[in-house]
Structures are given as C-alpha cells and as structure tokens.
Amino acid sequence: MTGPDAPAALRATGLGFRYRTRDRWALRDCEFTVPGGRITALVGRNGAGKSTLLHLAGGLLRADSGELRVLGTAPGTSEARARVALLTQNKPLYPRFTVADTLLMGKKLNSSWDQATAEQTVREGDIPLHARVGELSPGQRTRVALALARGKRPELLLLDEPMADLDPVARGEIMAGLMAEAAERGMSIVLSSHVLPELEQTCDWVLVLRDGGVELSEDTDALRASHAMLTGHVDQADALTGPHTVVQRRAAGRQMTALVRQNGPLRGDWHIERPRLEDILIGYLRADAPGHPGPAERTEEAA
C-alpha cells in the first residue's frame, strides 16, 4: 500500500540509543517521518548515527528511549522482519557457501522469495552460481548480498553504505535497477551514502543527521526550492539577519558567498543561484566540523 493512507516507511518519536561501552548517546531525541514509497538519502558525517539508525530500523538494536516504527510496526517483530531487508556494511555471508547455496538459503528463509530477481542481480555482475562466496572479490560479495536483499521482495530496503566496494558503472547500474523496482512495486528505500553527487538523481527525500540528532527530513525538491546561493559585497551581511537562516557563508576579500534558507524576500543586491542538492547537504554537513557553527548559530553570527 503506497497511497496517502499508507504507513510511513520510518517514523521516530523521541528516539534515542546509547552505546554504554562508549558512554555516549549515538542518537538522542530524534523526531522525523520518512514517507512510504520514497528513495531516501540518509546523510551525515562519520559518527552522526546513520548506521545506528539503520540497525535500529532493521531490528538489530533496540532503542533506549522513544519509539521507532517501520511500516507502522515495531522493528524486529516477525511482521517487520518479513517486510524489511537490511544490507549492512559488513555484508555477512557464509564464505564456504556457493552463490547458488546462498540464494537457496534465501529462498528457504523467505516465503515471498523472488529467485529470478536474485539470480538477475548476480548475473549482471558476471558471477558464476557455482563460485564460493569466500573466493569472490569485495564488489562481487556486495552483489550477492544485494541479491539476497532484493530476492526477499521487501517493502522497505535499508542500505548502509552498500556500494562502496563497487566501481561507478556498477553503482549506477544497481541504483537504476533499484529505482525501477521502487517505481514498479512502491518499495521504500533508505540509502546511507557519502557519495553525494549520486544522490541528486536517485533520491527524492533527504534525512540528515548531525551529532546524533535530526537536522533535516524533507522532500528534495522542496529543499532545493527553499535554499539560495547568494554572492555579493561583504558589507551586506546584515541584510541576511531576521527571518532567513544562513547555513554557511564565507568571505574572500570584499565578496561574500552564503548558502541561505529563505523565509520571505531577500534584501540587498545579490547574485542568486539555486544550489544543487550536493551543495545544500555539504553546507549542513560542514556544521559538524570543528570551528564551524551550526545553521542556527550562523544566523546570529551574521548579525
């Protein structure tokens, strides 16, 4: 069900998770909704909580506070396991199994198994079915793990940096296949990735984590439309105060460039461009770097 009454792919209310061995919260007070039927980019700097969130959604971890719902149900339940597939970074596979054995295991564990889709994912990588998993390259093992995930025919596919081992051509081919499958079946995809340029053409929702909290969760078209890249004289900085949020700004001599989230008309003499999704995401991600204040602080700084 992917209509207006369909449950959200992910919905968090006050969600928190604490790593006791590290004595810190990986996620805290997270509130967001990811609509169903979307291809969502999960973005954040290292340590922002991306893998933790996906492991919570996949039922591998349990929240310490708040609630996370996947497709309207609790993660880790039998209902959720039947409808959700998670591909983690370490891609756990049995090295002594052949590829055919691995797909047979997937068939026995999943009542809605799609053998044709699983075999197609493997064949597109020129991987023999009789090959042993332990003898495959990292990129080939990625394809086999993805074949297991796709063969399950999930309603929600969670991908944690799944394609770092693949070359750009292979990544493009796999993403094209996932996009086609999502459009055909209404499958929801949440994709954690550091390859920001590739997200521009593939994702229609963005969830940005910063320091274990939620910075953004919104439609990519709306995100682009609400932001502007401004270039003008540095003396105009005061014109950006008030209703606008200055996400990032930098000055070179007498010229200033600023990424701004608009809220009403802009004052001043600016050259205005609509930024790419990559530019917007980098602007927010740089707020995590030492010495770079967050967007809310930047508005005050511009004053």
C-alpha positions in Angstrom: 0.0 0.0 0.0 1.6 3.3 -1.1 -1.3 5.7 -1.2 -2.0 8.6 1.1 -3.1 6.3 3.8 0.0 4.1 3.7 2.1 3.9 6.8 5.4 5.8 6.9 8.5 3.9 5.9 10.1 5.2 9.1 8.7 7.3 12.0 10.7 8.3 15.1 9.3 9.9 18.2 11.9 10.9 20.8 14.2 8.2 19.6 17.4 7.6 21.5 20.1 4.9 21.6 23.1 4.9 23.9 26.3 2.9 23.5 27.2 2.1 27.0 30.7 0.8 26.2 31.5 4.3 24.8 29.4 6.1 27.4 27.7 8.3 24.8 24.4 8.7 23.0 24.6 7.7 19.3 21.1 9.1 18.8 19.0 11.3 21.1 15.6 12.9 20.9 15.2 12.1 17.2 11.8 13.2 15.6 11.2 12.5 11.9 9.0 10.9 9.4 10.1 9.3 6.1 7.0 8.8 3.9 6.5 5.4 2.2 7.3 4.9 -1.4 10.3 7.2 -1.3 14.0 6.7 -2.1 15.6 8.4 0.9 19.2 9.6 1.3 20.4 9.1 4.8 23.3 11.6 5.2 25.7 12.6 7.9 29.3 12.8 8.9 31.1 9.8 10.4 29.7 9.1 13.8 26.4 11.0 13.2 24.3 7.9 13.9 23.5 6.7 10.4 24.4 3.0 10.9 22.8 3.0 14.4 19.6 4.2 13.0 19.5 1.6 10.2 20.4 -1.1 12.7 17.5 0.0 14.9 15.2 0.0 11.9 16.4 -3.5 10.9 15.8 -4.8 14.4 19.5 -5.5 15.2 19.4 -2.9 18.1 16.7 -1.8 20.5 16.0 1.8 21.3 16.8 3.1 24.8 14.3 5.9 24.7 11.4 6.9 22.5 10.0 4.9 19.6 10.8 3.9 16.0 8.2 2.4 13.7 8.9 0.7 10.4 6.0 0.5 8.0 3.7 1.1 11.0 5.1 -1.7 13.1 7.8 -2.3 15.6 11.3 -3.2 14.3 12.4 -6.8 14.9 9.0 -8.3 15.1 8.1 -11.2 12.8 5.9 -8.9 10.8 8.7 -6.3 10.4 11.3 -9.0 9.5 9.0 -10.3 6.7 8.7 -6.8 5.2 12.1 -5.2 5.8 15.5 -6.1 4.4 18.7 -4.6 5.8 22.1 -4.7 4.0 24.8 -3.7 6.4 28.4 -2.6 5.7 30.0 -5.9 6.7 27.6 -7.9 4.4 27.5 -11.1 6.5 27.7 -14.1 4.2 28.9 -17.7 4.6 32.3 -17.9 2.8 32.1 -21.7 2.2 28.7 -21.5 0.6 28.5 -21.3 -3.2 26.4 -18.4 -4.7 23.7 -20.9 -5.5 23.7 -22.2 -1.9 23.4 -18.7 -0.7 20.4 -18.0 -2.8 18.8 -21.3 -1.8 19.2 -20.3 1.8 17.4 -17.0 1.0 14.6 -19.0 -0.6 14.2 -21.2 2.4 14.1 -18.3 4.8 11.7 -16.1 2.9 8.2 -17.1 1.9 7.9 -14.3 -0.8 11.3 -15.2 -2.3 11.9 -14.0 -5.9 14.5 -16.3 -7.4 14.5 -14.5 -10.8 15.4 -11.1 -9.3 18.1 -12.6 -7.1 19.7 -14.5 -10.0 19.5 -11.5 -12.2 21.4 -9.4 -9.6 24.1 -12.0 -9.6 24.3 -12.5 -13.4 24.6 -8.7 -14.0 27.9 -9.0 -12.1 29.1 -12.0 -14.2 29.3 -14.1 -11.0 29.1 -17.9 -11.6 26.5 -19.6 -9.4 29.0 -22.3 -8.6 31.6 -19.9 -7.2 32.3 -19.9 -3.5 31.5 -16.7 -1.7 34.8 -16.6 0.1 36.6 -16.6 -3.2 34.7 -13.6 -4.6 36.0 -10.0 -4.7 34.5 -7.5 -2.3 32.4 -6.0 -5.1 31.1 -9.4 -6.1 30.2 -10.2 -2.5 28.3 -6.9 -2.4 26.2 -8.1 -5.4 25.5 -11.4 -3.7 24.4 -9.7 -0.5 22.2 -7.4 -2.5 20.7 -10.4 -4.4 19.6 -11.7 -1.0 18.1 -8.4 -0.1 16.3 -7.9 -3.4 15.2 -11.6 -3.6 13.3 -11.1 -0.3 11.0 -8.7 -2.1 10.9 -6.2 0.8 8.5 -3.3 1.2 11.4 -1.4 2.9 15.0 -1.8 1.8 17.7 -0.4 4.2 21.1 0.0 2.7 24.1 1.0 4.9 26.9 2.2 2.6 26.2 -0.8 0.4 28.1 0.0 -2.7 31.4 1.4 -1.5 33.1 -1.7 -3.0 31.7 -1.2 -6.5 33.0 0.9 -9.3 30.9 3.9 -10.6 29.5 2.0 -13.5 28.3 -0.9 -11.3 26.9 1.5 -8.7 25.0 3.3 -11.5 23.6 0.0 -12.8 22.5 -1.2 -9.4 20.9 2.1 -8.5 19.0 2.2 -11.8 17.7 -1.3 -11.0 16.6 -0.3 -7.5 14.9 2.8 -8.8 13.0 0.8 -11.4 11.9 -1.7 -8.7 10.9 1.0 -6.3 8.7 2.7 -9.1 7.2 -0.7 -10.1 6.4 -2.0 -6.6 6.3 1.1 -4.5 9.2 -0.2 -2.4 10.7 2.3 0.0 14.5 2.6 0.1 16.6 4.3 2.7 20.2 4.6 1.5 23.1 5.7 3.6 25.9 7.1 1.4 28.8 9.5 1.3 28.7 9.8 -2.5 26.7 13.0 -2.5 26.7 13.7 -6.3 25.0 10.4 -7.0 22.1 11.2 -4.7 21.0 14.1 -6.9 19.3 11.9 -9.5 18.3 9.0 -7.3 16.8 10.3 -4.1 13.5 12.2 -3.6 13.7 12.5 0.2 16.6 13.5 2.5 17.2 12.7 6.1 20.3 14.5 7.6 21.7 13.5 11.0 24.1 15.8 12.9 25.7 14.8 16.2 23.0 12.2 16.9 20.1 14.5 16.1 17.9 15.2 13.1 19.0 18.3 11.1 16.7 17.8 8.1 13.9 15.4 6.9 12.2 16.6 3.8 11.4 16.4 0.1 14.4 17.1 -2.1 12.5 19.4 -4.5 11.2 21.4 -1.6 14.7 21.6 -0.1 16.2 22.9 -3.3 13.4 25.5 -3.7 13.8 26.9 -0.2 17.6 27.4 -0.4 19.6 30.0 -2.4 23.3 30.5 -3.0 24.0 34.3 -2.7 27.0 36.2 -3.9 27.5 39.9 -3.1 29.5 42.5 -1.2 30.5 41.5 2.3 29.0 44.7 3.7 25.5 43.2 3.0 25.9 40.6 5.7 23.4 42.4 7.9 20.7 42.0 5.2 20.6 38.3 5.9 19.6 38.6 9.5 16.0 38.2 10.6 13.8 35.6 9.0 16.5 33.8 7.0 18.8 31.0 8.1 22.4 31.3 7.0 23.5 27.7 6.6 27.0 28.6 5.5 28.9 31.7 4.5 32.5 32.5 3.5 34.2 35.8 2.6 37.1 36.4 0.2 38.2 40.0 0.3 35.2 42.2 -0.2 33.0 39.4 -1.7 30.8 37.0 0.3 29.1 33.8 -0.7 26.3 32.5 1.5 24.0 29.4 1.4 20.7 30.7 2.8 17.4 29.1 3.6 14.9 31.8 2.6 11.9 32.8 4.6 10.5 35.7 2.6 12.1 38.2 0.2 15.8 38.9 0.3 17.1 42.3 1.0 20.3 43.6 -0.7 22.0 43.4 -4.1 22.7 39.7 -4.5 23.6 37.4 -7.4 21.2 34.5 -6.7 21.5 30.9 -7.8 19.6 27.8 -6.9 22.1 25.3 -5.4 22.4 21.7 -6.2 21.3 19.1 -3.6 25.0 18.3 -3.1 25.8 22.0 -2.2 22.9 22.1 0.3 24.0 18.8 2.0 27.6 19.9 2.2 26.6 23.2 3.7 24.8 21.4 6.5 27.4 18.7 7.0 30.2 21.2 7.4 28.4 22.4 10.5 29.8 19.2 12.1 33.4 20.2 11.6 35.4 21.8 14.4 35.2 25.5 14.2 32.0 25.5 12.1 28.9 26.6 14.0 25.5 25.1 13.2 23.0 26.8 11.0 21.1 28.4 13.8 24.3 29.9 15.2 25.3 31.2 11.8 22.2 33.4 11.7 23.4 35.1 14.9 26.9 35.2 13.6 25.8 37.1 10.5 24.2 39.7 12.8 
